[in-house]
Amino acid sequence: MERLILDTTVLVAAQRGGSPLAALVNDEDDLAVAAVTAAELLVGVELADARHRAGRAAFVEAVLAELRIEPYEVSTARAHAGLLATVRRQGRPRGAHDLIIAATALDTDRAVVTADATGFDGLPAVRLRAAG
C-alpha cells in the first residue's frame, strides 16, 4: 500500500477518458486529494459549457465523495513556505497550486501522482509517481 495524493491533471485525464485511475493506482493504495485540487475541479464545473456541465459536476462530486480531502493546515503552510523559499532560491518558479499540492503531500506523507511532473520535479523530499 502506498499513500498517494492525486494531482488535478490525473483526475482531469480520468474524467476525459484518457487515463483510467485503475491503471495508475492499486486497490489497496490510500488515495487523497489536496483541498486546492477540489477547488480546481470545482472551477472546471463552473466554467464548463452547458453541454458538459452536468457530466463534469457528477464526476467531481463522485471524486469528492470517494476520496479523502487533505486540508491546508498550519503544518501544510510550513511545508509550503519551505518549498516556496526553495524554488525562489533556485530561480525556478512553479505554479502556486502545484506547490500547495506538493506541500500537502509532504505534510501528509504521500507521493504525488501527476500527469505533468514539471511542476514537481526537483522539489526536495517530494515523491512522484508519473502518470501516462
C-alpha positions in Angstrom: 0.0 0.0 0.0 1.2 3.5 -0.9 -0.1 6.8 0.4 -0.9 8.9 -2.7 -2.2 12.4 -3.4 -3.8 12.8 -6.9 -2.9 15.9 -8.8 -5.6 17.6 -10.8 -4.1 16.6 -14.1 -4.7 12.9 -13.3 -8.3 13.5 -12.4 -9.0 15.6 -15.5 -7.5 12.9 -17.7 -9.6 10.3 -16.0 -12.7 12.4 -16.4 -12.0 12.8 -20.1 -11.4 9.1 -20.5 -7.7 9.4 -21.3 -6.2 7.6 -18.3 -8.3 5.5 -16.0 -7.3 5.7 -12.4 -7.2 1.9 -12.0 -4.2 1.9 -14.3 -2.3 4.3 -12.0 -3.1 3.1 -8.5 -3.6 -0.2 -6.8 -6.8 -1.1 -4.9 -5.0 -1.1 -1.6 -3.4 2.4 -2.1 -4.6 5.2 0.3 -5.8 7.9 -2.1 -6.5 11.6 -1.3 -6.6 15.0 -3.0 -5.5 18.3 -1.6 -8.1 20.9 -0.8 -6.8 23.1 -3.6 -7.4 20.2 -6.1 -11.0 20.2 -5.0 -11.2 23.9 -5.8 -9.6 23.4 -9.2 -12.1 20.6 -10.1 -15.0 22.8 -8.9 -13.8 25.7 -11.1 -13.9 23.3 -14.0 -17.5 22.7 -13.3 -18.2 26.4 -13.0 -16.5 27.1 -16.3 -18.0 24.2 -18.2 -20.4 24.9 -21.0 -24.0 23.7 -20.8 -23.3 20.6 -22.7 -20.5 19.4 -20.4 -21.5 20.8 -17.0 -23.7 18.0 -15.7 -21.3 15.3 -16.6 -18.3 17.2 -15.2 -20.3 18.0 -12.0 -21.2 14.4 -11.5 -17.6 13.3 -11.9 -16.3 15.9 -9.5 -19.0 15.2 -6.9 -18.1 11.5 -7.1 -14.4 12.2 -6.6 -15.1 14.5 -3.6 -17.4 11.9 -2.1 -15.0 9.0 -2.5 -11.6 10.5 -1.8 -10.2 12.0 1.4 -9.7 15.7 1.0 -6.5 16.8 2.8 -6.9 20.2 4.3 -4.5 23.1 4.3 -3.3 23.2 7.9 -0.6 25.2 9.6 1.7 22.2 9.2 0.9 22.3 5.4 1.7 26.1 5.4 5.1 25.4 6.9 5.9 22.8 4.2 4.5 25.2 1.6 6.8 28.1 2.9 9.8 25.8 2.7 9.0 24.8 -0.9 8.3 28.3 -2.0 11.6 29.5 -0.5 13.4 26.7 -2.3 12.0 27.5 -5.7 12.6 31.2 -5.3 16.3 30.5 -4.3 16.6 28.2 -7.3 15.1 30.8 -9.6 12.7 28.2 -11.0 9.1 29.3 -10.3 6.3 26.8 -10.0 2.6 27.0 -10.2 1.1 28.1 -6.9 -1.4 25.2 -6.8 1.4 22.7 -7.6 3.4 23.9 -4.6 0.3 23.6 -2.4 -0.3 20.0 -3.6 3.4 19.2 -3.0 3.3 20.8 0.4 0.1 18.8 1.2 1.9 15.6 0.1 4.9 16.4 2.3 2.7 17.2 5.3 0.7 14.0 4.9 3.5 11.7 3.9 2.0 11.0 0.4 3.5 10.7 -3.1 2.1 12.9 -5.8 0.5 11.2 -8.8 0.6 13.6 -11.7 0.4 13.6 -15.5 2.7 16.7 -15.5 5.8 16.2 -13.4 7.3 19.5 -14.4 5.5 21.3 -11.6 7.0 18.9 -9.0 10.4 17.9 -10.4 13.3 18.7 -8.1 11.2 19.7 -5.1 13.1 18.5 -2.0 11.6 15.4 -0.4 8.5 15.3 -2.8 8.0 11.8 -4.1 6.4 11.4 -7.5 4.6 8.8 -9.4 4.3 9.8 -13.0 1.1 9.0 -14.9 1.0 8.4 -18.6 
